[in-house]
Structures are given as C-alpha cells and as structure tokens.
C-alpha cells in the first residue's frame, strides 16, 4: 500500500517557484505543472507525456493544503490501477 509522497514529490516551494515535475512508479506515470494551480496528469505505459494518452487530470490549489490533497489523490489513483 502506497503512502502519500511515496513518489518523492518535492514540497510546495518547488511548485511555487514554477518548476514542473514528472515521475513514475513502474508503468504509472505522472506530471505536475504549476500555474495558478497545480495541474496533475497521469497515464500508464512507457511513453513520454507528449506521446502517451492521458488517463486522468486533476487540479489543486497552489497551497500547502492543495499539495497535500494532490499527494493523497495520486496515491489513490495509483492504488486503483
């Protein structure tokens, strides 16, 4: 069972600085793009985000609470796959 931030995602300051982050665990992949909010997309397989078909997308406030909710959501999506 995965726990929030088993994906080693940086803290909120990383995203407040407008840095993009992507990662994977096995064939589960995700990409986090900050803007007015955190836009998170997920997909399965071994293709890069530009070539893969995105399976889910969710948006979270660019806040500490939004960051925590994003980590929980990613864990839930990963466990359902």
The first five atom37 places (N, CA, C, CB, O) and aatype in JSON, in Angstrom:
{
  "aatype": [20, 20, 20, 20, 20, 20, 20, 20, 20, 20, 20, 20, 20, 20, 20, 20, 20, 20, 20, 20, 20, 20, 20, 20, 20, 20, 20, 20, 20, 20, 20, 20, 20, 20, 20, 20, 20, 20, 20, 20, 20, 20, 20, 20, 20, 20, 20, 20, 20, 20, 20, 20, 20, 20, 20, 20, 20, 20, 20, 20, 20, 20, 20, 20, 20, 20, 20, 20, 20, 20, 20, 20, 20, 20, 20, 20, 20, 20, 20, 20, 20],
  "atom_mask": [
    [1, 1, 1, 1, 1],
    [1, 1, 1, 1, 1],
    [1, 1, 1, 1, 1],
    [1, 1, 1, 1, 1],
    [1, 1, 1, 1, 1],
    [1, 1, 1, 1, 1],
    [1, 1, 1, 1, 1],
    [1, 1, 1, 1, 1],
    [1, 1, 1, 1, 1],
    [1, 1, 1, 1, 1],
    [1, 1, 1, 1, 1],
    [1, 1, 1, 1, 1],
    [1, 1, 1, 1, 1],
    [1, 1, 1, 1, 1],
    [1, 1, 1, 1, 1],
    [1, 1, 1, 1, 1],
    [1, 1, 1, 1, 1],
    [1, 1, 1, 1, 1],
    [1, 1, 1, 1, 1],
    [1, 1, 1, 1, 1],
    [1, 1, 1, 1, 1],
    [1, 1, 1, 1, 1],
    [1, 1, 1, 1, 1],
    [1, 1, 1, 1, 1],
    [1, 1, 1, 1, 1],
    [1, 1, 1, 1, 1],
    [1, 1, 1, 1, 1],
    [1, 1, 1, 1, 1],
    [1, 1, 1, 1, 1],
    [1, 1, 1, 1, 1],
    [1, 1, 1, 1, 1],
    [1, 1, 1, 1, 1],
    [1, 1, 1, 1, 1],
    [1, 1, 1, 1, 1],
    [1, 1, 1, 1, 1],
    [1, 1, 1, 1, 1],
    [1, 1, 1, 1, 1],
    [1, 1, 1, 1, 1],
    [1, 1, 1, 1, 1],
    [1, 1, 1, 1, 1],
    [1, 1, 1, 1, 1],
    [1, 1, 1, 1, 1],
    [1, 1, 1, 1, 1],
    [1, 1, 1, 1, 1],
    [1, 1, 1, 1, 1],
    [1, 1, 1, 1, 1],
    [1, 1, 1, 1, 1],
    [1, 1, 1, 1, 1],
    [1, 1, 1, 1, 1],
    [1, 1, 1, 1, 1],
    [1, 1, 1, 1, 1],
    [1, 1, 1, 1, 1],
    [1, 1, 1, 1, 1],
    [1, 1, 1, 1, 1],
    [1, 1, 1, 1, 1],
    [1, 1, 1, 1, 1],
    [1, 1, 1, 1, 1],
    [1, 1, 1, 1, 1],
    [1, 1, 1, 1, 1],
    [1, 1, 1, 1, 1],
    [1, 1, 1, 1, 1],
    [1, 1, 1, 1, 1],
    [1, 1, 1, 1, 1],
    [1, 1, 1, 1, 1],
    [1, 1, 1, 1, 1],
    [1, 1, 1, 1, 1],
    [1, 1, 1, 1, 1],
    [1, 1, 1, 1, 1],
    [1, 1, 1, 1, 1],
    [1, 1, 1, 1, 1],
    [1, 1, 1, 1, 1],
    [1, 1, 1, 1, 1],
    [1, 1, 1, 1, 1],
    [1, 1, 1, 1, 1],
    [1, 1, 1, 1, 1],
    [1, 1, 1, 1, 1],
    [1, 1, 1, 1, 1],
    [1, 1, 1, 1, 1],
    [1, 1, 1, 1, 1],
    [1, 1, 1, 1, 1],
    [1, 1, 1, 1, 1]
  ],
  "atom_positions": [
    [[0.84, -1.18, 0.0], [0.0, 0.0, 0.0], [0.89, 1.25, 0.0], [-0.95, -0.01, 1.22], [1.76, 1.41, 0.85]],
    [[0.64, 2.11, -0.95], [1.42, 3.34, -1.05], [0.93, 4.34, 0.0], [1.31, 3.94, -2.46], [-0.24, 4.33, 0.38]],
    [[1.84, 5.19, 0.44], [1.51, 6.26, 1.37], [1.74, 7.58, 0.66], [2.36, 6.17, 2.68], [2.54, 7.65, -0.27]],
    [[1.03, 8.65, 1.09], [1.29, 9.94, 0.47], [2.78, 10.27, 0.45], [0.52, 11.04, 1.21], [3.49, 10.1, 1.44]],
    [[3.21, 10.71, -0.67], [4.58, 11.09, -1.0], [5.55, 9.92, -1.07], [5.08, 12.07, -0.02], [6.75, 10.13, -0.91]],
    [[5.06, 8.72, -1.29], [5.94, 7.6, -1.65], [6.58, 7.85, -3.01], [5.16, 6.26, -1.65], [7.5, 7.15, -3.42]],
    [[6.08, 8.86, -3.72], [6.6, 9.19, -5.05], [7.76, 10.19, -4.98], [5.48, 9.75, -5.92], [8.28, 10.59, -6.02]],
    [[8.16, 10.61, -3.78], [9.25, 11.58, -3.58], [9.02, 12.9, -4.32], [10.56, 10.99, -4.04], [9.94, 13.44, -4.93]],
    [[7.82, 13.4, -4.27], [7.48, 14.66, -4.92], [7.97, 15.81, -4.05], [5.94, 14.77, -5.16], [7.79, 15.78, -2.83]],
    [[8.6, 16.83, -4.65], [9.1, 17.96, -3.87], [7.97, 18.69, -3.13], [9.83, 18.94, -4.78], [6.8, 18.51, -3.43]],
    [[8.36, 19.5, -2.17], [7.4, 20.28, -1.39], [6.81, 21.44, -2.19], [8.07, 20.82, -0.15], [7.17, 21.68, -3.34]],
    [[5.89, 22.14, -1.56], [5.14, 23.21, -2.22], [6.05, 24.32, -2.75], [4.11, 23.79, -1.26], [5.75, 24.91, -3.78]],
    [[7.15, 24.61, -2.06], [8.04, 25.69, -2.51], [8.56, 25.43, -3.92], [9.22, 25.85, -1.54], [8.71, 26.37, -4.71]],
    [[8.84, 24.17, -4.25], [9.31, 23.79, -5.58], [8.32, 24.24, -6.64], [9.53, 22.25, -5.67], [8.71, 24.77, -7.68]],
    [[7.03, 24.03, -6.37], [5.99, 24.38, -7.34], [5.66, 25.87, -7.32], [4.75, 23.57, -7.07], [5.28, 26.43, -8.35]],
    [[5.78, 26.51, -6.15], [5.59, 27.96, -6.09], [6.64, 28.67, -6.94], [5.65, 28.46, -4.64], [6.42, 29.79, -7.4]],
    [[7.79, 28.03, -7.14], [8.85, 28.58, -7.98], [8.62, 28.26, -9.45], [10.21, 28.03, -7.54], [9.48, 28.53, -10.29]],
    [[7.45, 27.68, -9.75], [7.0, 27.38, -11.13], [7.8, 26.26, -11.8], [7.09, 28.63, -11.98], [7.96, 26.25, -13.02]],
    [[8.31, 25.33, -11.01], [9.01, 24.18, -11.57], [8.04, 23.06, -11.91], [10.08, 23.67, -10.59], [7.11, 22.79, -11.14]],
    [[8.24, 22.42, -13.05], [7.45, 21.26, -13.47], [8.12, 20.02, -12.91], [7.31, 21.19, -15.03], [9.34, 19.96, -12.81]],
    [[7.31, 19.02, -12.56], [7.86, 17.78, -12.02], [7.14, 16.6, -12.65], [7.74, 17.75, -10.49], [5.91, 16.61, -12.78]],
    [[7.9, 15.59, -13.02], [7.29, 14.36, -13.52], [8.01, 13.18, -12.88], [7.35, 14.28, -15.09], [9.18, 13.28, -12.5]],
    [[7.29, 12.08, -12.78], [7.88, 10.9, -12.18], [7.08, 9.66, -12.53], [7.96, 11.06, -10.67], [6.08, 9.73, -13.25]],
    [[7.53, 8.53, -12.01], [6.84, 7.28, -12.31], [7.1, 6.28, -11.2], [7.29, 6.71, -13.66], [8.0, 6.44, -10.37]],
    [[6.29, 5.25, -11.22], [6.46, 4.1, -10.34], [5.98, 2.92, -11.16], [5.65, 4.25, -8.95], [4.78, 2.75, -11.38]],
    [[6.92, 2.1, -11.61], [6.56, 1.03, -12.54], [6.06, 1.65, -13.83], [5.48, 0.08, -11.93], [6.74, 2.49, -14.42]],
    [[4.86, 1.25, -14.28], [4.32, 1.83, -15.5], [3.31, 2.94, -15.21], [3.66, 0.75, -16.36], [2.62, 3.4, -16.12]],
    [[3.21, 3.38, -13.95], [2.36, 4.51, -13.56], [3.18, 5.78, -13.64], [1.77, 4.3, -12.11], [4.24, 5.89, -13.01]],
    [[2.7, 6.74, -14.41], [3.44, 7.99, -14.64], [2.58, 9.19, -14.27], [3.88, 8.09, -16.11], [1.35, 9.13, -14.34]],
    [[3.23, 10.27, -13.88], [2.51, 11.5, -13.56], [3.36, 12.71, -13.93], [2.13, 11.53, -12.07], [4.58, 12.64, -14.0]],
    [[2.66, 13.82, -14.16], [3.32, 15.09, -14.47], [2.57, 16.18, -13.73], [3.35, 15.36, -16.02], [1.34, 16.23, -13.78]],
    [[3.29, 17.05, -13.06], [2.7, 18.14, -12.28], [3.2, 19.46, -12.85], [3.06, 18.01, -10.76], [4.41, 19.72, -12.88]],
    [[2.26, 20.29, -13.29], [2.61, 21.57, -13.9], [1.97, 22.67, -13.06], [2.15, 21.64, -15.4], [0.74, 22.74, -12.98]],
    [[2.78, 23.53, -12.45], [2.21, 24.63, -11.66], [1.86, 25.82, -12.54], [3.19, 25.06, -10.57], [2.51, 26.08, -13.55]],
    [[0.84, 26.51, -12.13], [0.41, 27.76, -12.76], [-0.36, 28.5, -11.69], [-0.46, 27.52, -14.08], [0.15, 28.71, -10.59]],
    [[-1.58, 28.88, -11.98], [-2.46, 29.42, -10.95], [-2.8, 28.33, -9.94], [-3.74, 30.01, -11.58], [-3.13, 28.61, -8.79]],
    [[-2.72, 27.08, -10.4], [-2.96, 25.91, -9.56], [-2.04, 24.79, -10.04], [-4.46, 25.46, -9.62], [-1.33, 24.94, -11.03]],
    [[-2.05, 23.67, -9.33], [-1.26, 22.5, -9.73], [-2.11, 21.65, -10.67], [-0.79, 21.67, -8.49], [-3.18, 21.18, -10.28]],
    [[-1.65, 21.45, -11.87], [-2.34, 20.61, -12.85], [-1.59, 19.27, -12.9], [-2.4, 21.3, -14.27], [-0.41, 19.23, -13.25]],
    [[-2.29, 18.19, -12.54], [-1.66, 16.87, -12.46], [-2.3, 15.95, -13.49], [-1.8, 16.28, -11.03], [-3.53, 15.81, -13.54]],
    [[-1.47, 15.32, -14.32], [-1.96, 14.34, -15.28], [-1.28, 13.01, -14.99], [-1.69, 14.8, -16.75], [-0.13, 12.96, -14.54]],
    [[-2.01, 11.91, -15.25], [-1.46, 10.58, -15.05], [-1.74, 9.71, -16.25], [-2.03, 9.94, -13.77], [-2.73, 9.9, -16.96]],
    [[-0.85, 8.73, -16.48], [-1.0, 7.76, -17.56], [-0.19, 6.52, -17.22], [-0.55, 8.36, -18.92], [0.68, 6.55, -16.36]],
    [[-0.49, 5.45, -17.91], [0.24, 4.2, -17.74], [1.01, 3.88, -19.02], [-0.72, 3.03, -17.37], [0.61, 4.3, -20.11]],
    [[2.09, 3.16, -18.88], [2.88, 2.75, -20.03], [4.26, 3.35, -19.99], [2.18, 3.15, -21.32], [4.67, 3.99, -19.02]],
    [[4.96, 3.14, -21.07], [6.36, 3.56, -21.1], [6.62, 4.66, -22.13], [7.25, 2.37, -21.39], [7.76, 4.86, -22.55]],
    [[5.56, 5.37, -22.54], [5.72, 6.5, -23.44], [5.85, 7.79, -22.62], [4.51, 6.6, -24.42], [5.35, 7.87, -21.49]],
    [[6.52, 8.78, -23.18], [6.63, 10.07, -22.53], [5.28, 10.78, -22.54], [7.72, 10.94, -23.21], [4.37, 10.37, -23.27]],
    [[5.16, 11.84, -21.76], [3.88, 12.54, -21.64], [3.41, 13.15, -22.97], [3.98, 13.62, -20.6], [2.21, 13.29, -23.19]],
    [[4.33, 13.5, -23.84], [3.95, 14.09, -25.12], [3.33, 13.07, -26.06], [5.15, 14.74, -25.77], [2.54, 13.43, -26.93]],
    [[3.69, 11.79, -25.91], [3.21, 10.75, -26.81], [2.1, 9.88, -26.21], [4.35, 9.87, -27.22], [1.35, 9.24, -26.95]],
    [[1.99, 9.86, -24.9], [1.02, 8.99, -24.23], [-0.37, 9.62, -24.21], [1.47, 8.69, -22.79], [-0.53, 10.83, -24.37]],
    [[-1.36, 8.77, -24.03], [-2.73, 9.24, -23.85], [-2.97, 9.42, -22.35], [-3.77, 8.24, -24.48], [-2.85, 8.48, -21.57]],
    [[-3.3, 10.66, -21.96], [-3.53, 10.94, -20.56], [-4.82, 10.25, -20.11], [-3.61, 12.47, -20.31], [-5.84, 10.31, -20.8]],
    [[-4.76, 9.6, -18.95], [-5.9, 8.86, -18.43], [-6.75, 9.7, -17.48], [-5.43, 7.6, -17.73], [-7.97, 9.59, -17.46]],
    [[-6.08, 10.52, -16.68], [-6.79, 11.37, -15.73], [-6.05, 12.69, -15.57], [-6.93, 10.67, -14.37], [-4.84, 12.78, -15.79]],
    [[-6.81, 13.7, -15.2], [-6.24, 15.01, -14.91], [-7.02, 15.59, -13.73], [-6.3, 15.97, -16.17], [-8.23, 15.41, -13.63]],
    [[-6.31, 16.28, -12.86], [-6.94, 16.91, -11.73], [-6.19, 18.2, -11.41], [-6.98, 15.96, -10.49], [-5.01, 18.34, -11.75]],
    [[-6.87, 19.12, -10.76], [-6.28, 20.42, -10.42], [-6.42, 20.66, -8.93], [-6.96, 21.56, -11.22], [-7.43, 20.32, -8.32]],
    [[-5.37, 21.25, -8.36], [-5.33, 21.51, -6.92], [-4.81, 22.93, -6.7], [-4.45, 20.47, -6.18], [-3.98, 23.41, -7.47]],
    [[-5.28, 23.59, -5.65], [-4.77, 24.94, -5.35], [-3.26, 24.89, -5.11], [-5.49, 25.54, -4.11], [-2.72, 23.9, -4.61]],
    [[-2.6, 25.96, -5.47], [-1.15, 26.07, -5.27], [-0.91, 26.55, -3.83], [-0.5, 27.06, -6.31], [-0.43, 27.66, -3.58]],
    [[-1.27, 25.66, -2.89], [-1.14, 25.93, -1.45], [-0.59, 24.67, -0.79], [-2.52, 26.36, -0.81], [-0.54, 23.6, -1.41]],
    [[-0.2, 24.8, 0.46], [0.28, 23.63, 1.2], [-0.83, 22.57, 1.29], [0.75, 24.04, 2.61], [-0.57, 21.38, 1.11]],
    [[-2.05, 23.0, 1.57], [-3.17, 22.07, 1.64], [-3.45, 21.43, 0.28], [-4.44, 22.78, 2.15], [-3.72, 20.23, 0.2]],
    [[-3.38, 22.23, -0.79], [-3.57, 21.7, -2.14], [-2.5, 20.66, -2.47], [-3.55, 22.84, -3.17], [-2.79, 19.65, -3.1]],
    [[-1.29, 20.93, -2.05], [-0.17, 20.0, -2.27], [-0.45, 18.68, -1.56], [1.17, 20.62, -1.78], [-0.25, 17.61, -2.14]],
    [[-0.89, 18.73, -0.32], [-1.21, 17.51, 0.44], [-2.36, 16.74, -0.22], [-1.57, 17.87, 1.89], [-2.31, 15.51, -0.31]],
    [[-3.39, 17.46, -0.68], [-4.51, 16.8, -1.36], [-4.05, 16.15, -2.66], [-5.63, 17.81, -1.66], [-4.52, 15.07, -3.01]],
    [[-3.12, 16.79, -3.37], [-2.58, 16.22, -4.6], [-1.85, 14.91, -4.3], [-1.62, 17.23, -5.28], [-2.01, 13.93, -5.02]],
    [[-1.05, 14.89, -3.23], [-0.33, 13.67, -2.87], [-1.3, 12.54, -2.54], [0.6, 13.94, -1.68], [-1.09, 11.4, -2.95]],
    [[-2.37, 12.86, -1.81], [-3.37, 11.84, -1.49], [-4.06, 11.33, -2.75], [-4.41, 12.4, -0.5], [-4.28, 10.13, -2.9]],
    [[-4.41, 12.25, -3.66], [-5.08, 11.86, -4.9], [-4.18, 10.96, -5.74], [-5.49, 13.12, -5.71], [-4.64, 9.93, -6.24]],
    [[-2.93, 11.32, -5.9], [-2.01, 10.47, -6.67], [-1.91, 9.08, -6.07], [-0.61, 11.12, -6.73], [-1.87, 8.09, -6.8]],
    [[-1.87, 8.99, -4.76], [-1.8, 7.69, -4.09], [-3.05, 6.87, -4.37], [-1.62, 7.87, -2.57], [-2.96, 5.67, -4.64]],
    [[-4.22, 7.51, -4.3], [-5.48, 6.82, -4.59], [-5.53, 6.31, -6.02], [-6.66, 7.74, -4.33], [-5.92, 5.17, -6.27]],
    [[-5.14, 7.16, -6.97], [-5.16, 6.77, -8.38], [-4.19, 5.6, -8.61], [-4.78, 7.98, -9.3], [-4.51, 4.65, -9.32]],
    [[-3.03, 5.68, -8.01], [-2.03, 4.61, -8.16], [-2.58, 3.29, -7.61], [-0.72, 4.99, -7.43], [-2.42, 2.24, -8.24]],
    [[-3.21, 3.33, -6.46], [-3.7, 2.11, -5.84], [-4.89, 1.48, -6.57], [-4.08, 2.39, -4.41], [-5.1, 0.27, -6.49]],
    [[-5.66, 2.31, -7.28], [-6.81, 1.79, -8.03], [-6.41, 1.11, -9.33], [-7.78, 2.91, -8.32], [-7.19, 0.35, -9.91]],
    [[-5.21, 1.4, -9.79], [-4.76, 0.85, -11.09], [-4.39, -0.61, -10.98], [-3.58, 1.64, -11.62], [-3.99, -1.22, -11.98]]
  ]
}
